[in-house]
Amino acid sequence: MAFDRIPLTGLDHFFLALEKHNERLNTVGSTCRYFFELDGVLTVGELKSLLCQHPLSARLSGVRLKKRSVVSGSFWEVGDQSEIAIHEIVSGEQIPQKVLEYTIDSNANAPYFCFFLIQRPNERTTVVFVWHHLLMDGYGAVLYMKSLNEGSTEIFFKGKNKEKVVFSDARDAKKFVSKTSRPELTTVFSGEVNPDTVPAVRIIDFSEGSSEKIRLNSVQNGAKFGQSTFFLAACGIAVRKMLLTRGGKVDNFWVPVPQDQRKKMAKGPVLSNHLSLLFYRLEKSKMKGGLRQLTTDLTAQMKNQIKYRTPDKYNSLMHYLRVVPKRVYYRFIKGPHGGAISSFLFTVAPEHPDELSQLFGRKVVDAMNLPPLTFPPGLTFAFAKFQTKTRIFVLYSKDALSESEVDNLEDTLKVLLEKGE
């Protein structure tokens, strides 16, 4: 068959170059996971049959990444269908360690995704969609899983990732990133990297009543356009408190946060990362000033970046940097700390849609969309909602944080979010 060639987006190039971070340190931090707990038993044979009959799954399984030494030379090539792996295990753990440690390497053969079927002792099945971040972003995964229910393949692929780029925008973005990431900065992990580090996840669940309190507290503390700046402020204060227990000096934090570039309620595309970044500088003085002062400052930073089109300008910068060798590109995007790409990582997970209350003919009892854990820095916060309840996923490397430090983070976050102070 004829092959389709699809250019990478700006953030695809970012993640492609960021793999140098993983290769240099011999770590793998680009694997995402989407968990669906289903009411009922689903067999490997049933899932395999459903995937084989699904046109989008067939196309995704044939996507191959063609890498070149210069970033702009890399592209997606869509060819013949490949077999989609399904791994079956029996476990009572909410997130089995085997699934958490499973990684997908973009240097390996396609497809860059697979499924786990976790058979539970209570006649339930957890389906886990596992994919490489280069293949799609978190919202792309939501769209793909929706398509498994609907059977639709419309606009899930985009033949040409055309981006409007302006040199002056790229220059402005470079200046802005340099300004926000200037010293003095602190990162969660700054020691010797152990490539065999053990990943872990702490799940912090809030009741419906507590979730409503958190929503009200976010407004009262100055958050606008959602709760993200309130959540980030709480994380910053909690991390600072945790680091102070180690002793030593704790300065400012620098955190890039993904922003979806699709229009609201977009139906596609699935392939590639249709994201940009917002960049936040968490000043030590503002963190000392408390939750309201820091939230207000971060909200002002967000408004200014939206006003001056920083995410669009950053996409222009990513476009212009494509013409340089990957090693040069990597030196620019790896961040102000050299080894770590940020002080810690933070995201608000894509909202789990009401249309995914059923999957494969079974009720979805719970769902969790987990981003990758990049080490270093070895700490990622992901805020999410399932139905009306707020939850936090704290993904961490056991070389970066101890269990007692994660306990410290959990206790502090609960107090900050529920009391709003």
TAVENUR-V25969 format. One line per field, one symbol per residue. ss: DSSP state (H for helix, E for strand, C for the rest). phi: phi as a letter, one per 30 degrees, with the letter a starting at -180 (. if undefined). burial: 1 if it has 16 or more other ideal C-beta (glycine too) atoms within 10 Angstrom, else 0. A space follows every 50 residues. Layout:
ss = ???
phi = ???
burial = ???
This chain:
ss = CCCEEEECCHHHHHHHHHHHHHHHHCCCCCEEEEEEEECCCCCHHHHHHH HHCCHHHHHHHCEEEECCCEHHHCEEEECCCCCCCEEEEECCCCCCHHHH HCCCCCCCCCCCEEEEEEECCCCCEEEEEEEECCCECHHHHHHHHHHHHH CCCCCCCCCCCCCCCCHHHHHHHHHHHHHHCCCCECCCCCCCCCCCCCEE EEEEECCHHHHHHHHHHHHHCCCCCCCHHHHHHHHHHHHHHHHHCCCCCC CEEEEEEEEECCCCCCCCCCCECCEEEEEEEECHHHHHHCHHHHHHHHHH HHHHHHHCCHHHHHHHHHHHHCCCEHHHHHHHHCCCCCCCCCCCEEEECC CCCHHHHEECCEEEEEEEEECCCCCCCCEEEEEEEECCEEEEEEEEECCC CCHHHHHHHHHHHHHHHHHCC
phi = .dcccbdddedededddddeedddcicbbbccbbcbdcdkcbcddddddd dddceddddddcdbcccbdcedddadbcbddcdcdbccbcacddbddddd cdbccddddddcaabcccdcdcicbcccccbdeddacddddddddddddc idbdhdbbdbddbdbbedddddddddddddcddcbbbdbbcddcdcecdb bcccccddddddddddddddcjdbhjcdddddddddddddddddddjjdb cdcbbdbdbdcddeidcldddiccbbbcbcccdedddddjdddddddddd ddedddechedddddddddddddceeddedddddjdcidcdadacbacde dddddcdbbhibdddabbccddccbddibbcbcbbbiccdbbcccbcddc bdddddedddddddddddcia
burial = 00000111111111111111110000111111111111000100001000 10010111111111100000110111010001010100001000110011 01110100011111111111000111111111111111111111111100 00100111001000100011011101100110001111100010001011 10010100001011101100111100111111111111111110000001 11111111111000000111111111111111110110001111111110 11001000011111111111110101001100111110111111111111 01000000110101011111111111111111111100011111111011 100011011101110111010
